Amino acid sequence: MKDWMVYGIGFLAQILFSGRLLVQWILSEKNNRIITPSLFWKLSLLASFLLFVYGYLRDDFAIMLGQSLTYFIYIRNLQLQGKWQKSPVWFRWFLLLFPIAIIAYGYNNGEYDIYQLFNNEDIPNWLLALGIVAQVLFTFRFIYQWIYSEKTKTSQLPIGFWRLSVLGASLILTYAIFRKDPVLFVGHGAGMIIYIRNIFIGKKERRGVEQ
């Protein structure tokens, strides 16, 4: 596949990721508290789907790992909001099985080389390690969010989620600079502004509750 097509998939994913943040941020500003609309999770799922494909096409394990870990958490949040169950059964099964199917197909047909994935000449070992750590930390925010939501039985984005977002995004931006990846740089650079703003909104909301 041509480079412009690969980057096109990546940028489309980041546009969707940015779109979810804009929707969430605008609603939160209007309500003076952190809002978690179902559209946030729908856009997240679609964007994750595309970014997983982007990582696969670029032989970038760090990107694939990050999306694999969060993909099913997006689905779980849609379940908690009662939106996942309303989707057609075939569509749900497609989204559930796609990440597994693409890896299995690529590997069994010789297109998916594990050795190449971990020995990409464009990604030295130290940079791969940085990318993995950055993606795991960035992904942990959703694990934290998932546990928090399971306890309350509601889909929420607590203030700790945004703090982890800032820390994880900072590391991914560093990775993007060394990797020379414009998709990651643009996406996470734009997201940092909203992550920080949500921290302030969350603090203001907490003070209001305490008063």
VOTIGU-730406 format. One record per atom (N, C-alpha, C): atom name; x, y, z. Coordinates in steps of 0.2 Angstrom, whole numbers. Layout:
<nodes>
+------+-------+-------+-------+
: atom :     x :     y :     z :
+------+-------+-------+-------+
:   CA :     X :     Y :     Z :
...
+------+-------+-------+-------+
</nodes>
This chain:
<nodes>
+------+-------+-------+-------+
: atom :     x :     y :     z :
+------+-------+-------+-------+
:    N :     4 :    -6 :     0 :
:   CA :     0 :     0 :     0 :
:    C :     4 :     6 :     0 :
:    N :     2 :    11 :    -4 :
:   CA :     6 :    17 :    -4 :
:    C :     6 :    21 :     2 :
:    N :    12 :    25 :     3 :
:   CA :    13 :    28 :     9 :
:    C :     7 :    33 :    11 :
:    N :     5 :    37 :     6 :
:   CA :     0 :    42 :     7 :
:    C :    -7 :    39 :     9 :
:    N :    -8 :    33 :     7 :
:   CA :   -14 :    29 :     9 :
:    C :   -13 :    27 :    16 :
:    N :    -7 :    25 :    18 :
:   CA :    -6 :    23 :    25 :
:    C :    -7 :    29 :    30 :
:    N :    -3 :    34 :    28 :
:   CA :    -4 :    40 :    32 :
:    C :   -11 :    43 :    32 :
:    N :   -15 :    42 :    27 :
:   CA :   -22 :    44 :    27 :
:    C :   -26 :    41 :    32 :
:    N :   -25 :    34 :    32 :
:   CA :   -28 :    30 :    37 :
:    C :   -27 :    33 :    44 :
:    N :   -20 :    34 :    46 :
:   CA :   -18 :    36 :    52 :
:    C :   -21 :    43 :    54 :
:    N :   -21 :    48 :    49 :
:   CA :   -23 :    54 :    51 :
:    C :   -31 :    54 :    51 :
:    N :   -34 :    50 :    48 :
:   CA :   -42 :    49 :    49 :
:    C :   -43 :    47 :    56 :
:    N :   -39 :    42 :    58 :
:   CA :   -40 :    40 :    65 :
:    C :   -39 :    45 :    70 :
:    N :   -34 :    49 :    69 :
:   CA :   -32 :    55 :    74 :
:    C :   -38 :    60 :    73 :
:    N :   -41 :    61 :    67 :
:   CA :   -46 :    66 :    67 :
:    C :   -52 :    64 :    71 :
:    N :   -53 :    57 :    71 :
:   CA :   -59 :    55 :    75 :
:    C :   -57 :    55 :    82 :
:    N :   -51 :    53 :    84 :
:   CA :   -49 :    54 :    91 :
:    C :   -50 :    61 :    93 :
:    N :   -48 :    66 :    89 :
:   CA :   -49 :    73 :    91 :
:    C :   -56 :    75 :    91 :
:    N :   -60 :    72 :    87 :
:   CA :   -67 :    74 :    87 :
:    C :   -70 :    72 :    93 :
:    N :   -69 :    66 :    96 :
:   CA :   -72 :    63 :   102 :
:    C :   -70 :    68 :   108 :
:    N :   -64 :    71 :   108 :
:   CA :   -62 :    75 :   113 :
:    C :   -65 :    82 :   113 :
:    N :   -66 :    84 :   106 :
:   CA :   -69 :    91 :   106 :
:    C :   -77 :    90 :   108 :
:    N :   -80 :    85 :   106 :
:   CA :   -87 :    84 :   108 :
:    C :   -87 :    84 :   116 :
:    N :   -83 :    80 :   119 :
:   CA :   -83 :    79 :   126 :
:    C :   -81 :    86 :   130 :
:    N :   -76 :    89 :   127 :
:   CA :   -74 :    95 :   130 :
:    C :   -80 :   101 :   129 :
:    N :   -83 :   101 :   124 :
:   CA :   -88 :   106 :   123 :
:    C :   -94 :   105 :   128 :
:    N :   -96 :    99 :   128 :
:   CA :  -101 :    97 :   133 :
:    C :   -99 :    98 :   140 :
:    N :   -93 :    97 :   142 :
:   CA :   -91 :    98 :   148 :
:    C :   -91 :   105 :   150 :
:    N :   -88 :   109 :   145 :
:   CA :   -88 :   117 :   146 :
:    C :   -95 :   119 :   148 :
:    N :  -100 :   117 :   144 :
:   CA :  -107 :   119 :   144 :
:    C :  -110 :   117 :   151 :
:    N :  -108 :   112 :   154 :
:   CA :  -111 :   109 :   160 :
:    C :  -107 :   110 :   166 :
:    N :  -101 :   113 :   165 :
:   CA :   -96 :   115 :   171 :
:    C :   -94 :   108 :   175 :
:    N :   -94 :   103 :   171 :
:   CA :   -92 :    96 :   174 :
:    C :   -90 :    92 :   169 :
:    N :   -87 :    86 :   170 :
:   CA :   -84 :    82 :   165 :
:    C :   -90 :    77 :   163 :
:    N :   -91 :    78 :   156 :
:   CA :   -97 :    74 :   153 :
:    C :   -94 :    68 :   149 :
:    N :   -97 :    62 :   149 :
:   CA :   -95 :    57 :   145 :
:    C :  -100 :    55 :   140 :
:    N :  -101 :    58 :   135 :
:   CA :  -106 :    56 :   130 :
:    C :  -105 :    49 :   127 :
:    N :  -110 :    46 :   124 :
:   CA :  -109 :    39 :   121 :
:    C :  -105 :    40 :   114 :
:    N :  -106 :    46 :   111 :
:   CA :  -102 :    48 :   105 :
:    C :   -95 :    47 :   106 :
:    N :   -92 :    49 :   112 :
:   CA :   -85 :    49 :   114 :
:    C :   -83 :    42 :   113 :
:    N :   -87 :    37 :   115 :
:   CA :   -85 :    30 :   115 :
:    C :   -85 :    27 :   108 :
:    N :   -91 :    29 :   104 :
:   CA :   -92 :    27 :    97 :
:    C :   -86 :    29 :    93 :
:    N :   -84 :    36 :    93 :
:   CA :   -79 :    38 :    89 :
:    C :   -72 :    35 :    91 :
:    N :   -71 :    34 :    98 :
:   CA :   -65 :    30 :   100 :
:    C :   -64 :    24 :    97 :
:    N :   -70 :    20 :    97 :
:   CA :   -69 :    13 :    94 :
:    C :   -68 :    13 :    87 :
:    N :   -71 :    18 :    83 :
:   CA :   -69 :    18 :    76 :
:    C :   -62 :    20 :    75 :
:    N :   -60 :    25 :    78 :
:   CA :   -53 :    28 :    78 :
:    C :   -48 :    23 :    80 :
:    N :   -49 :    19 :    85 :
:   CA :   -45 :    14 :    87 :
:    C :   -44 :     8 :    82 :
:    N :   -50 :     7 :    79 :
:   CA :   -50 :     2 :    73 :
:    C :   -45 :     4 :    68 :
:    N :   -46 :    10 :    66 :
:   CA :   -41 :    13 :    60 :
:    C :   -34 :    13 :    62 :
:    N :   -33 :    16 :    68 :
:   CA :   -26 :    16 :    71 :
:    C :   -22 :    10 :    71 :
:    N :   -26 :     5 :    73 :
:   CA :   -24 :    -2 :    74 :
:    C :   -21 :    -4 :    67 :
:    N :   -25 :    -3 :    62 :
:   CA :   -24 :    -5 :    55 :
:    C :   -17 :    -1 :    53 :
:    N :   -17 :     6 :    55 :
:   CA :   -11 :    10 :    53 :
:    C :    -5 :     7 :    56 :
:    N :    -5 :     5 :    62 :
:   CA :     0 :     2 :    66 :
:    C :     3 :    -4 :    62 :
:    N :    -2 :    -8 :    60 :
:   CA :    -1 :   -15 :    57 :
:    C :     3 :   -13 :    50 :
:    N :     0 :    -8 :    46 :
:   CA :     3 :    -7 :    40 :
:    C :    10 :    -4 :    41 :
:    N :    12 :    -1 :    46 :
:   CA :    19 :     2 :    47 :
:    C :    23 :    -2 :    51 :
:    N :    21 :    -9 :    53 :
:   CA :    25 :   -13 :    57 :
:    C :    27 :   -10 :    64 :
:    N :    22 :    -6 :    67 :
:   CA :    24 :    -3 :    73 :
:    C :    20 :    -6 :    79 :
:    N :    24 :   -10 :    82 :
:   CA :    21 :   -14 :    88 :
:    C :    18 :   -10 :    93 :
:    N :    21 :    -4 :    95 :
:   CA :    19 :     0 :   100 :
:    C :    12 :     3 :    99 :
:    N :    11 :     5 :    93 :
:   CA :     4 :     7 :    91 :
:    C :    -1 :     2 :    91 :
:    N :     1 :    -4 :    89 :
:   CA :    -4 :   -10 :    89 :
:    C :    -6 :   -12 :    96 :
:    N :    -1 :   -12 :   100 :
:   CA :    -2 :   -14 :   107 :
:    C :    -6 :    -9 :   111 :
:    N :    -5 :    -3 :   110 :
:   CA :    -9 :     2 :   113 :
:    C :   -17 :     2 :   111 :
:    N :   -18 :     1 :   104 :
:   CA :   -25 :     0 :   102 :
:    C :   -28 :    -6 :   104 :
:    N :   -24 :   -12 :   104 :
:   CA :   -27 :   -18 :   106 :
:    C :   -29 :   -18 :   114 :
:    N :   -26 :   -14 :   118 :
:   CA :   -27 :   -14 :   125 :
:    C :   -34 :   -10 :   126 :
:    N :   -35 :    -5 :   122 :
:   CA :   -40 :     0 :   124 :
:    C :   -47 :    -2 :   120 :
:    N :   -46 :    -5 :   114 :
:   CA :   -51 :    -7 :   110 :
:    C :   -57 :   -10 :   113 :
:    N :   -56 :   -15 :   117 :
:   CA :   -61 :   -18 :   121 :
:    C :   -64 :   -15 :   127 :
:    N :   -60 :   -10 :   129 :
:   CA :   -63 :    -6 :   135 :
:    C :   -68 :    -1 :   132 :
:    N :   -67 :     2 :   126 :
:   CA :   -72 :     6 :   122 :
:    C :   -78 :     2 :   122 :
:    N :   -78 :    -4 :   120 :
:   CA :   -84 :    -8 :   119 :
:    C :   -87 :    -9 :   126 :
:    N :   -84 :   -10 :   131 :
:   CA :   -87 :   -11 :   138 :
:    C :   -90 :    -5 :   140 :
:    N :   -87 :     1 :   138 :
:   CA :   -91 :     7 :   140 :
:    C :   -97 :     8 :   136 :
:    N :   -97 :     6 :   130 :
:   CA :  -103 :     7 :   126 :
:    C :  -109 :     2 :   129 :
:    N :  -106 :    -4 :   132 :
:   CA :  -111 :    -8 :   135 :
:    C :  -114 :    -5 :   142 :
:    N :  -110 :    -2 :   145 :
:   CA :  -112 :     1 :   152 :
:    C :  -117 :     7 :   150 :
:    N :  -116 :    10 :   144 :
:   CA :  -121 :    15 :   142 :
:    C :  -127 :    12 :   139 :
:    N :  -127 :     6 :   138 :
:   CA :  -133 :     3 :   134 :
:    C :  -133 :     4 :   127 :
:    N :  -128 :     6 :   124 :
:   CA :  -128 :     8 :   117 :
:    C :  -125 :     2 :   112 :
:    N :  -121 :    -2 :   115 :
:   CA :  -118 :    -8 :   112 :
:    C :  -123 :   -13 :   110 :
:    N :  -128 :   -14 :   114 :
:   CA :  -133 :   -19 :   113 :
:    C :  -138 :   -17 :   107 :
:    N :  -138 :   -11 :   106 :
:   CA :  -142 :    -8 :   101 :
:    C :  -140 :    -9 :    94 :
:    N :  -133 :   -10 :    93 :
:   CA :  -130 :   -11 :    87 :
:    C :  -132 :   -18 :    84 :
:    N :  -132 :   -19 :    77 :
:   CA :  -133 :   -25 :    74 :
:    C :  -129 :   -31 :    76 :
:    N :  -131 :   -37 :    77 :
:   CA :  -127 :   -42 :    80 :
:    C :  -121 :   -44 :    75 :
:    N :  -122 :   -44 :    69 :
:   CA :  -116 :   -45 :    64 :
:    C :  -111 :   -40 :    65 :
:    N :  -113 :   -33 :    66 :
:   CA :  -108 :   -28 :    67 :
:    C :  -104 :   -29 :    73 :
:    N :  -107 :   -31 :    79 :
:   CA :  -104 :   -32 :    85 :
:    C :   -99 :   -37 :    84 :
:    N :  -101 :   -43 :    81 :
:   CA :   -96 :   -48 :    80 :
:    C :   -90 :   -46 :    76 :
:    N :   -91 :   -42 :    71 :
:   CA :   -86 :   -40 :    67 :
:    C :   -81 :   -36 :    71 :
:    N :   -83 :   -31 :    75 :
:   CA :   -79 :   -27 :    78 :
:    C :   -75 :   -31 :    84 :
:    N :   -78 :   -36 :    87 :
:   CA :   -75 :   -40 :    92 :
:    C :   -70 :   -44 :    89 :
:    N :   -71 :   -47 :    83 :
:   CA :   -66 :   -52 :    80 :
:    C :   -61 :   -49 :    76 :
:    N :   -62 :   -43 :    73 :
:   CA :   -57 :   -40 :    68 :
:    C :   -50 :   -40 :    71 :
:    N :   -48 :   -37 :    77 :
:   CA :   -41 :   -37 :    79 :
:    C :   -38 :   -44 :    79 :
:    N :   -42 :   -49 :    81 :
:   CA :   -39 :   -56 :    81 :
:    C :   -38 :   -58 :    74 :
:    N :   -43 :   -57 :    70 :
:   CA :   -43 :   -60 :    64 :
:    C :   -37 :   -57 :    59 :
:    N :   -36 :   -51 :    60 :
:   CA :   -31 :   -48 :    55 :
:    C :   -24 :   -50 :    57 :
:    N :   -23 :   -51 :    64 :
:   CA :   -16 :   -54 :    66 :
:    C :   -16 :   -61 :    64 :
:    N :   -21 :   -65 :    65 :
:   CA :   -21 :   -72 :    63 :
:    C :   -20 :   -73 :    56 :
:    N :   -23 :   -69 :    52 :
:   CA :   -23 :   -70 :    44 :
:    C :   -16 :   -68 :    42 :
:    N :   -14 :   -62 :    44 :
:   CA :    -7 :   -60 :    42 :
:    C :    -2 :   -64 :    44 :
:    N :    -2 :   -67 :    50 :
:   CA :     4 :   -72 :    52 :
:    C :     3 :   -78 :    48 :
:    N :    -2 :   -81 :    47 :
:   CA :    -3 :   -88 :    44 :
:    C :    -2 :   -87 :    36 :
:    N :    -2 :   -81 :    34 :
:   CA :    -1 :   -81 :    26 :
:    C :     6 :   -77 :    25 :
:    N :    10 :   -77 :    30 :
:   CA :    17 :   -75 :    29 :
:    C :    18 :   -67 :    29 :
:    N :    12 :   -64 :    30 :
:   CA :    13 :   -56 :    29 :
:    C :    14 :   -53 :    36 :
:    N :    14 :   -57 :    41 :
:   CA :    14 :   -54 :    48 :
:    C :    21 :   -57 :    51 :
:    N :    26 :   -54 :    51 :
:   CA :    33 :   -57 :    53 :
:    C :    34 :   -54 :    60 :
:    N :    34 :   -59 :    65 :
:   CA :    35 :   -57 :    72 :
:    C :    42 :   -54 :    72 :
:    N :    47 :   -57 :    69 :
:   CA :    54 :   -55 :    70 :
:    C :    55 :   -48 :    67 :
:    N :    51 :   -46 :    61 :
:   CA :    52 :   -40 :    58 :
:    C :    48 :   -35 :    63 :
:    N :    43 :   -37 :    66 :
:   CA :    39 :   -32 :    70 :
:    C :    44 :   -29 :    76 :
:    N :    48 :   -34 :    79 :
:   CA :    52 :   -32 :    84 :
:    C :    59 :   -30 :    82 :
:    N :    60 :   -31 :    76 :
:   CA :    67 :   -29 :    73 :
:    C :    66 :   -24 :    67 :
:    N :    62 :   -19 :    68 :
:   CA :    61 :   -14 :    62 :
:    C :    67 :   -10 :    62 :
:    N :    71 :    -9 :    57 :
:   CA :    77 :    -5 :    56 :
:    C :    75 :     2 :    57 :
:    N :    69 :     4 :    57 :
:   CA :    67 :    11 :    58 :
:    C :    66 :    13 :    65 :
:    N :    65 :     7 :    69 :
:   CA :    64 :     8 :    76 :
:    C :    69 :     5 :    80 :
:    N :    74 :     8 :    83 :
:   CA :    79 :     5 :    87 :
:    C :    76 :     2 :    93 :
:    N :    80 :    -2 :    97 :
:   CA :    77 :    -6 :   103 :
:    C :    75 :    -1 :   108 :
:    N :    79 :     4 :   109 :
:   CA :    78 :     9 :   114 :
:    C :    71 :    13 :   113 :
:    N :    70 :    15 :   106 :
:   CA :    64 :    18 :   104 :
:    C :    58 :    14 :   105 :
:    N :    59 :     8 :   103 :
:   CA :    53 :     3 :   103 :
:    C :    51 :     2 :   111 :
:    N :    56 :     2 :   115 :
:   CA :    55 :     1 :   122 :
:    C :    51 :     8 :   125 :
:    N :    53 :    14 :   123 :
:   CA :    50 :    20 :   124 :
:    C :    43 :    20 :   122 :
:    N :    42 :    18 :   116 :
:   CA :    35 :    17 :   113 :
:    C :    30 :    13 :   117 :
:    N :    33 :     7 :   119 :
:   CA :    29 :     2 :   122 :
:    C :    27 :     5 :   129 :
:    N :    32 :     8 :   133 :
:   CA :    31 :    11 :   139 :
:    C :    26 :    16 :   139 :
:    N :    26 :    21 :   134 :
:   CA :    22 :    26 :   133 :
:    C :    15 :    24 :   131 :
:    N :    14 :    19 :   127 :
:   CA :     8 :    16 :   125 :
:    C :     4 :    13 :   131 :
:    N :     8 :     9 :   135 :
:   CA :     5 :     5 :   141 :
:    C :     3 :    10 :   146 :
:    N :     7 :    16 :   147 :
:   CA :     5 :    21 :   152 :
:    C :    -1 :    24 :   150 :
:    N :    -1 :    26 :   143 :
:   CA :    -7 :    30 :   140 :
:    C :   -13 :    25 :   140 :
:    N :   -12 :    19 :   139 :
:   CA :   -18 :    14 :   140 :
:    C :   -20 :    13 :   147 :
:    N :   -16 :    14 :   152 :
:   CA :   -18 :    12 :   159 :
:    C :   -23 :    17 :   161 :
:    N :   -23 :    23 :   158 :
:   CA :   -29 :    28 :   159 :
:    C :   -36 :    25 :   158 :
:    N :   -36 :    21 :   153 :
:   CA :   -43 :    18 :   151 :
:    C :   -44 :    12 :   156 :
:    N :   -39 :     8 :   158 :
:   CA :   -39 :     3 :   163 :
:    C :   -42 :     6 :   170 :
:    N :   -39 :    12 :   171 :
:   CA :   -41 :    15 :   177 :
:    C :   -48 :    17 :   177 :
:    N :   -50 :    20 :   171 :
:   CA :   -57 :    22 :   169 :
:    C :   -62 :    17 :   170 :
:    N :   -60 :    11 :   167 :
:   CA :   -64 :     5 :   167 :
:    C :   -65 :     2 :   174 :
:    N :   -60 :     2 :   178 :
:   CA :   -61 :     0 :   185 :
:    C :   -66 :     4 :   188 :
:    N :   -65 :    11 :   188 :
:   CA :   -69 :    16 :   191 :
:    C :   -76 :    15 :   189 :
:    N :   -77 :    14 :   182 :
:   CA :   -84 :    14 :   179 :
:    C :   -87 :     8 :   182 :
:    N :   -84 :     2 :   182 :
:   CA :   -86 :    -4 :   184 :
:    C :   -89 :    -4 :   192 :
:    N :   -85 :     0 :   196 :
:   CA :   -87 :     1 :   203 :
:    C :   -93 :     5 :   203 :
:    N :   -94 :    10 :   199 :
:   CA :  -100 :    14 :   199 :
:    C :  -106 :    12 :   195 :
:    N :  -104 :     7 :   190 :
:   CA :  -109 :     5 :   186 :
:    C :  -111 :    10 :   181 :
:    N :  -107 :    15 :   180 :
:   CA :  -109 :    20 :   175 :
:    C :  -102 :    22 :   171 :
:    N :  -103 :    24 :   165 :
:   CA :   -97 :    26 :   161 :
:    C :   -95 :    33 :   163 :
:    N :   -89 :    34 :   166 :
:   CA :   -87 :    41 :   168 :
:    C :   -79 :    42 :   166 :
:    N :   -77 :    48 :   166 :
:   CA :   -70 :    50 :   164 :
:    C :   -68 :    54 :   171 :
:    N :   -65 :    50 :   176 :
:   CA :   -63 :    54 :   182 :
:    C :   -57 :    58 :   181 :
:    N :   -56 :    62 :   185 :
:   CA :   -50 :    67 :   184 :
:    C :   -43 :    63 :   184 :
:    N :   -43 :    57 :   187 :
:   CA :   -37 :    53 :   187 :
:    C :   -35 :    51 :   179 :
:    N :   -41 :    50 :   176 :
:   CA :   -40 :    48 :   169 :
:    C :   -36 :    54 :   165 :
:    N :   -38 :    60 :   166 :
:   CA :   -35 :    66 :   162 :
:    C :   -28 :    67 :   164 :
:    N :   -26 :    65 :   171 :
:   CA :   -19 :    66 :   173 :
:    C :   -15 :    61 :   170 :
:    N :   -17 :    55 :   169 :
:   CA :   -13 :    50 :   166 :
:    C :   -13 :    51 :   158 :
:    N :   -18 :    54 :   156 :
:   CA :   -18 :    56 :   149 :
:    C :   -12 :    61 :   147 :
:    N :   -11 :    66 :   151 :
:   CA :    -6 :    71 :   150 :
:    C :     1 :    67 :   151 :
:    N :     2 :    63 :   156 :
:   CA :     8 :    60 :   157 :
:    C :    10 :    55 :   151 :
:    N :     5 :    51 :   149 :
:   CA :     6 :    46 :   143 :
:    C :     7 :    50 :   137 :
:    N :     3 :    55 :   135 :
:   CA :     3 :    59 :   129 :
:    C :    10 :    62 :   129 :
:    N :    13 :    64 :   134 :
:   CA :    20 :    67 :   134 :
:    C :    25 :    62 :   132 :
:    N :    25 :    56 :   134 :
:   CA :    29 :    51 :   132 :
:    C :    28 :    49 :   125 :
:    N :    22 :    49 :   122 :
:   CA :    20 :    47 :   115 :
:    C :    23 :    53 :   111 :
:    N :    22 :    59 :   113 :
:   CA :    25 :    64 :   109 :
:    C :    32 :    64 :   108 :
:    N :    36 :    62 :   113 :
:   CA :    43 :    61 :   113 :
:    C :    45 :    55 :   108 :
:    N :    41 :    50 :   108 :
:   CA :    42 :    44 :   104 :
:    C :    40 :    46 :    97 :
:    N :    35 :    50 :    96 :
:   CA :    33 :    53 :    89 :
:    C :    39 :    57 :    86 :
:    N :    42 :    61 :    90 :
:   CA :    47 :    65 :    87 :
:    C :    53 :    61 :    85 :
:    N :    55 :    56 :    89 :
:   CA :    61 :    52 :    87 :
:    C :    59 :    47 :    81 :
:    N :    53 :    45 :    81 :
:   CA :    50 :    40 :    76 :
:    C :    48 :    44 :    69 :
:    N :    48 :    51 :    70 :
:   CA :    46 :    55 :    64 :
:    C :    39 :    53 :    62 :
:    N :    35 :    52 :    66 :
:   CA :    28 :    50 :    65 :
:    C :    23 :    56 :    65 :
:    N :    21 :    59 :    60 :
:   CA :    17 :    65 :    60 :
:    C :    10 :    64 :    63 :
:    N :     8 :    57 :    62 :
:   CA :     1 :    55 :    64 :
:    C :     1 :    56 :    72 :
:    N :     5 :    53 :    75 :
:   CA :     5 :    53 :    82 :
:    C :     7 :    60 :    85 :
:    N :    11 :    63 :    82 :
:   CA :    13 :    70 :    84 :
:    C :     7 :    75 :    84 :
:    N :     4 :    75 :    78 :
:   CA :    -2 :    80 :    78 :
:    C :    -8 :    78 :    82 :
:    N :    -9 :    71 :    83 :
:   CA :   -15 :    69 :    87 :
:    C :   -14 :    70 :    94 :
:    N :    -8 :    68 :    97 :
:   CA :    -7 :    69 :   104 :
:    C :    -5 :    76 :   106 :
:    N :    -2 :    80 :   101 :
:   CA :    -1 :    87 :   103 :
:    C :    -7 :    91 :   103 :
:    N :   -12 :    90 :    99 :
:   CA :   -19 :    93 :   100 :
:    C :   -23 :    91 :   106 :
:    N :   -22 :    84 :   107 :
:   CA :   -26 :    81 :   113 :
:    C :   -23 :    84 :   120 :
:    N :   -17 :    86 :   120 :
:   CA :   -14 :    88 :   127 :
:    C :   -18 :    94 :   129 :
:    N :   -20 :    99 :   125 :
:   CA :   -24 :   105 :   127 :
:    C :   -30 :   103 :   131 :
:    N :   -34 :    98 :   128 :
:   CA :   -40 :    96 :   131 :
:    C :   -39 :    92 :   137 :
:    N :   -34 :    88 :   137 :
:   CA :   -32 :    84 :   143 :
:    C :   -31 :    89 :   149 :
:    N :   -27 :    94 :   148 :
:   CA :   -26 :    99 :   153 :
:    C :   -32 :   103 :   155 :
:    N :   -36 :   105 :   151 :
:   CA :   -42 :   108 :   152 :
:    C :   -47 :   104 :   156 :
:    N :   -48 :    98 :   155 :
:   CA :   -52 :    94 :   158 :
:    C :   -50 :    93 :   166 :
:    N :   -43 :    93 :   167 :
:   CA :   -41 :    93 :   174 :
:    C :   -44 :    99 :   178 :
:    N :   -43 :   105 :   175 :
:   CA :   -46 :   111 :   178 :
:    C :   -53 :   110 :   179 :
:    N :   -57 :   108 :   174 :
:   CA :   -64 :   107 :   175 :
:    C :   -66 :   102 :   180 :
:    N :   -62 :    97 :   181 :
:   CA :   -63 :    92 :   186 :
:    C :   -62 :    94 :   193 :
:    N :   -57 :    98 :   193 :
:   CA :   -55 :   102 :   200 :
:    C :   -61 :   106 :   202 :
:    N :   -63 :   110 :   197 :
:   CA :   -68 :   115 :   198 :
:    C :   -75 :   112 :   201 :
:    N :   -76 :   106 :   197 :
:   CA :   -82 :   102 :   199 :
:    C :   -82 :    99 :   206 :
:    N :   -76 :    97 :   208 :
:   CA :   -75 :    94 :   214 :
:    C :   -75 :    99 :   220 :
:    N :   -73 :   105 :   218 :
:   CA :   -74 :   111 :   223 :
:    C :   -81 :   112 :   224 :
:    N :   -85 :   112 :   219 :
:   CA :   -92 :   114 :   219 :
:    C :   -96 :   109 :   223 :
:    N :   -94 :   102 :   223 :
:   CA :   -97 :    97 :   226 :
:    C :   -95 :    97 :   234 :
:    N :   -89 :    99 :   235 :
:   CA :   -87 :   100 :   242 :
:    C :   -90 :   106 :   246 :
:    N :   -92 :   111 :   242 :
:   CA :   -95 :   117 :   245 :
:    C :  -102 :   115 :   246 :
+------+-------+-------+-------+
</nodes>
